[in-house]
């Protein structure tokens, strides 16, 4: 029973984190003429990832990772995760 509670709380935290990233990205895109500011989105993703203790990344419509919340992406604008395809059925 306790494990179910923890799993449910982690799921809620994950869901809130994803919603926060989505809301910020949508707002950021509405303020930019050509897409969004990748580094602004990275910054919010990175901080939410640290607080929620989860991996956070943004994929394109084909499930390919384009932006990641890891330190390497923040330093280089790319990382070992960039370009990795995620099965779209789990997204």
C-alpha positions in Angstrom: 0.0 0.0 0.0 2.8 2.4 0.9 4.6 1.6 -2.4 1.4 2.5 -4.3 1.2 5.8 -2.5 4.8 6.6 -3.4 4.3 5.6 -7.0 1.1 7.8 -7.3 2.9 10.8 -5.8 5.9 10.4 -8.1 3.5 10.1 -11.1 1.7 13.3 -10.0 5.0 15.1 -9.6 6.1 13.9 -13.1 2.8 15.0 -14.6 3.1 18.5 -13.0 6.6 18.8 -14.1 5.7 18.0 -17.7 2.8 20.4 -17.6 5.0 23.2 -16.3 7.5 22.6 -19.1 4.7 22.6 -21.7 3.1 25.8 -20.3 6.4 27.6 -20.2 7.3 26.5 -23.8 3.9 27.5 -25.1 4.3 30.9 -23.5 7.9 31.3 -24.7 6.8 30.4 -28.3 4.0 33.0 -28.1 6.6 35.6 -27.3 9.1 34.7 -30.0 8.7 35.3 -33.8 10.7 32.2 -34.9 9.9 29.3 -32.5 11.2 29.4 -29.0 14.3 30.3 -27.0 16.0 26.9 -26.5 18.1 28.1 -23.6 15.2 29.6 -21.7 13.3 26.3 -22.1 16.4 24.4 -21.1 16.7 26.5 -18.0 13.2 25.8 -16.8 13.5 22.1 -17.7 16.8 21.8 -15.9 15.5 23.3 -12.7 12.3 21.3 -12.8 14.3 18.1 -13.5 16.5 18.8 -10.4 13.5 19.5 -8.1 11.5 16.5 -9.3 14.6 14.3 -9.5 13.6 13.0 -12.9 15.0 13.2 -16.5 13.3 15.7 -18.6 13.6 16.1 -22.4 11.7 17.5 -25.3 11.0 15.5 -28.4 9.7 16.4 -31.8 6.6 14.9 -33.4 8.6 11.8 -34.4 9.8 11.1 -30.8 13.4 12.3 -31.4 15.0 14.1 -28.5 15.8 17.7 -29.5 16.3 19.3 -26.1 17.5 17.7 -22.8 17.7 19.0 -19.2 21.1 17.5 -18.6 24.2 19.5 -17.8 25.9 18.6 -21.0 23.1 20.0 -23.1 23.2 23.2 -21.1 26.9 23.6 -21.8 27.0 22.5 -25.4 23.5 22.8 -26.9 23.7 19.1 -27.5 24.3 15.9 -25.5 24.5 12.1 -25.8 20.7 12.0 -25.6 20.1 14.5 -28.5 18.9 12.7 -31.6 17.8 9.6 -29.7 14.4 8.3 -30.9 11.8 7.4 -28.2 9.0 5.0 -29.0 6.1 7.4 -29.6 3.7 4.9 -28.0 5.2 5.7 -24.6 5.2 9.5 -25.0 
